Amino acid sequence: MPETVESLLSLNPLMPNDEQSVKDCPFTYYPFAKQTLASSIFSERYQDNTFAHVVKLDTATPIEDGDDGGEACLGAIVDPGYILTTKRCASLQPQTISFHNDSLPRRGVQSTRYHLTADVALLQLKTRLSIDNQVTPACFWSGDASTVAGFPNLQRISRDALTGGLRVQRTKCPLAGRGRCYDDVKRNSTAGLVQIQAVSNYRQHPFVVALGHGGDGVMLEVASIANWIQEETGTSVDGIDCALRYAQYRQYDDRVTAHRAESYQSIQLQNAHFAPTMATGYRVSIGFYVEDPTRESVVTYACYGTLLHRQYVLTTASCLEEYSNHSIIVRANEVTKLTPAKVGEFRVVENSHYLDESYVARVHLHPEFSEVPLRNDLALLQLDVNEFSFEKSFKPACLWPRDSSKLQEFQTSGHGPRRSAEVRVDETLLNDRRSTELYVISKPLTDDCPLNLTTNQICVGDAVTIVPGTCELNRGSAMSREIWVLNSNIFDYVFAIGSKGENCGFNTPATFTKIAPYINWIDSIMFRGQVTYKDSTVYYGDECYSTSGQSGVCLTLQECPGMVDRARHNKMDLLHASCGFEKDVSLVCCSTEDAVGADSGDDLRDAVEEIENCPNLYDNLRANRSPYKLRGGSPTAAYDALHDSGNIAVLKLATPVSINREVIPACLWHNESHVPFLLEIAGRNSTNVTVDISTYPLYRKACDAELVARMSHLELCVMYDRFFAEFEQDDLRGSRNWDLQLLCERIVRAAGVVLGGCVQPGNRL
């Protein structure tokens, strides 16, 4: 879900007349921002199935102390017909097996198959098991690089020698010492089995990683006997196949479980670690033309990127280096279509394709890029002229310009098998390994990252194990987050770009390159040769820092009670804390502590009493003396009636107005290079009804595209906000004298007068 950044929500920022930097992104793409999100939750019956994949071996002869730690025997269900256990437990010739759920009937053992050298055996059952959420085969870790690095969470399942029941012991392993932690658990768990819970399809899948004796006093890793299990049983031990085959019986991952009671649970799938849905309309796919003399040119899509502008894409330099001598094409505006499936297939079939594409005219690698060691891994692609048409679902992303962020979770992207396991009929579809894009939730790991990174790089991932092969990081993809900004609209902000990593950063973290340190380099390419204004002013609502380095928000003095108290005793504190335009002393850099302040009980009671008695107060200020007679008027010297430019005048009243709470003069905006983004147009329509309309300014270049005549430097172009798009146009017609106002520091300032007769896209002021 989108994150709230308080300093951005309270802000009415100043927008430059011309786009100057990627920091201006919210102004540029405001018309395409999202305003609402959909969320779903559902409930279903819940049964604990912690031990659904484990059985108890009913042996006539108990294991003596020292043979297997004095614990009773157990086994893991391989498929409906076979149980995996140790040789020593099998040698006791168990006649039946039983389940953790005592209400289930016992099953008889027909025969035993021993491994030639390893301490494992397979028990073949007389009758095949009926698979449900209380009896479900285990999965087996059949070999992956993650085994060497260890796992974030390990579980040891064993039987209590006294009660005969099943129990689970959990071990959490720190990131920096997972390999050693894994070895310790194998060494101290010679009885029972060791497993991990791997996530896929919103659910947790138990993967057995070790059992029995493997020599040197440690347990035997299942990966070393995986082929033997498959040959003896005829059942695939592939992790993806297993996770798909039994997904509907597995327990939902804790992350998507909003609430769990004894007999039911509530599920929110949008909280999943990763899922086959994408919310990144800014992502593009980067392809390379690979020339082959024996065949036509083939495009290899190997990288991803982030669309920053109609003509620029941000990606990793390392991916481009592999195809440095090839022509590059960019695909954008990906759409996914779900269609009903044929009989014998899944309920729906997912088909994704891109609506737009463009060739790359120029590649800008970061000048200090180094592949070994990996440093400054960023590149900008400059696209040919294209006809991209932006909308809410397809638009450029914004870049986070600050070095720090308090956000804890981000969105990244990967790709994996295009298969859903909710409804499965035809097992031949298990061989379908086409890729689909995945939406991934990741976390920055700053404390114990095992990678040797620079200050401009970051570890990204999560202490979660996923089913091997289900998610691979998209090189060049973004680490982003949706944030509420600009009048509570939702924007995608990119914080870092993915350089390398396995399993989408799960279990072992991935390397990402931060964006903030490279904003100036990006601007130097995207806005090269344009006029820019060096505006380092901190404005109302902006993040700021005091002279001591403490962070805060630029607020009015009245909104910062702690600063008011200190200013009474030492006015120099007020001067040192001032911020805003030209260090306005009415604005201060207010820390969180100063913003809270100490409320006065007497002041609060007086305020409540005044509010309750408001109808009986201020009678002398409520008399409306309008209309006022005019003595004369003076149009500006720049007025041109032919071209309707400079259309502004000053009127002098015959008698002065009375200044009170209802009649207050407006202030005039003096800044010629910037204008506040949140504006209002106030006036009367043809029926003499007062209308107050929210608007926002457009860049000059954008307005020139809307108008027949080009704007002059004395004019401002505004667009009415989408909220008012449903108003009847008749309500907005019939008046030429609309005042454009803005709210800034709680003072109403007039910024211009509407020249057109109707509020519509591209109004000039």
Stockholm file with secondary structure:
# STOCKHOLM 1.0

chainA/1-765         MPETVESLLSLNPLMPNDEQSVKDCPFTYYPFAKQTLASSIFSERYQDNTFAHVVKLDTATPIEDGDDGGEACLGAIVDPGYILTTKRCASLQPQTISFHNDSLPRRGVQSTRYHLTADVALLQLKTRLSIDNQVTPACFWSGDASTVAGFPNLQRISRDALTGGLRVQRTKCPLAGRGRCYDDVKRNSTAGLVQIQAVSNYRQHPFVVALGHGGDGVMLEVASIANWIQEETGTSVDGIDCALRYAQYRQYDDRVTAHRAESYQSIQLQNAHFAPTMATGYRVSIGFYVEDPTRESVVTYACYGTLLHRQYVLTTASCLEEYSNHSIIVRANEVTKLTPAKVGEFRVVENSHYLDESYVARVHLHPEFSEVPLRNDLALLQLDVNEFSFEKSFKPACLWPRDSSKLQEFQTSGHGPRRSAEVRVDETLLNDRRSTELYVISKPLTDDCPLNLTTNQICVGDAVTIVPGTCELNRGSAMSREIWVLNSNIFDYVFAIGSKGENCGFNTPATFTKIAPYINWIDSIMFRGQVTYKDSTVYYGDECYSTSGQSGVCLTLQECPGMVDRARHNKMDLLHASCGFEKDVSLVCCSTEDAVGADSGDDLRDAVEEIENCPNLYDNLRANRSPYKLRGGSPTAAYDALHDSGNIAVLKLATPVSINREVIPACLWHNESHVPFLLEIAGRNSTNVTVDISTYPLYRKACDAELVARMSHLELCVMYDRFFAEFEQDDLRGSRNWDLQLLCERIVRAAGVVLGGCVQPGNRL
#=GR chainA/1-765 SS CCEECHHHHTCCCEEESSCCSGGGHHHHTGGGCBCCCCCCCEEEECCCCTTTTEEEEECSSCCCTTTSTTCCCEEEEEETTEEEECHHHHTTCCCEEEESSTTSCCEEEEEEEECSSSSCEEEEESSCCCCBTTBCCCEECCCCTHHHHCCSEEEEEEECTTTCCEEEEEEECCGGGHHHHHHHHHHTCCSSEEEEEEEETTEEEEEEEEEEECSTTSEEEGGGGHHHHHHHHCCCCCHHHHHHHTGGGSEECGGGEEEECSSEEEECGGGSSEESCCCCTTEEEEEEEECCTTSCCEEEEEEEEEEEETTEEEECHHHHHTTTTSCEEEEEEEEEEEEECCTTSCSEEEEEEEEEEEEEEEEEECTTCBTTTTBSCCEEEEECSCCCCCBTTBCCCEECCCSCCCCCCEEEEEEEECCCCSSCCCGGGGGCCCEEEEEEEEEEECSSCCSCCCTTEEEEEBSCEECTTSCEECTTCEEEEEEEETTTEEEEEEEEEEEECSGGGBSSCEEEEESGGGHHHHHHHHTTTSCCCCCCCCCTTSEEECTTCCEEEEEEGGGCHHHHHHHHHCHHHHHHHBCSTTCCTTEEEECHHHHHCCCCHHHHHHHHHHHHTGGGSCGGGCCCCCCCCEEEEEECTTCBTTTTBSCCEEEEESSCCCCSSSSCCCEECCCSSEEESCEEEEEECTTCCEEEEEEEECCHHHHHHHCSSCCCTTCCEEEECGGGTTSCGGGGBSCSCCEEEEEETTEEEEEEECCSSBCCTTEEC
#=GC SS_cons         CCEECHHHHTCCCEEESSCCSGGGHHHHTGGGCBCCCCCCCEEEECCCCTTTTEEEEECSSCCCTTTSTTCCCEEEEEETTEEEECHHHHTTCCCEEEESSTTSCCEEEEEEEECSSSSCEEEEESSCCCCBTTBCCCEECCCCTHHHHCCSEEEEEEECTTTCCEEEEEEECCGGGHHHHHHHHHHTCCSSEEEEEEEETTEEEEEEEEEEECSTTSEEEGGGGHHHHHHHHCCCCCHHHHHHHTGGGSEECGGGEEEECSSEEEECGGGSSEESCCCCTTEEEEEEEECCTTSCCEEEEEEEEEEEETTEEEECHHHHHTTTTSCEEEEEEEEEEEEECCTTSCSEEEEEEEEEEEEEEEEEECTTCBTTTTBSCCEEEEECSCCCCCBTTBCCCEECCCSCCCCCCEEEEEEEECCCCSSCCCGGGGGCCCEEEEEEEEEEECSSCCSCCCTTEEEEEBSCEECTTSCEECTTCEEEEEEEETTTEEEEEEEEEEEECSGGGBSSCEEEEESGGGHHHHHHHHTTTSCCCCCCCCCTTSEEECTTCCEEEEEEGGGCHHHHHHHHHCHHHHHHHBCSTTCCTTEEEECHHHHHCCCCHHHHHHHHHHHHTGGGSCGGGCCCCCCCCEEEEEECTTCBTTTTBSCCEEEEESSCCCCSSSSCCCEECCCSSEEESCEEEEEECTTCCEEEEEEEECCHHHHHHHCSSCCCTTCCEEEECGGGTTSCGGGGBSCSCCEEEEEETTEEEEEEECCSSBCCTTEEC
//
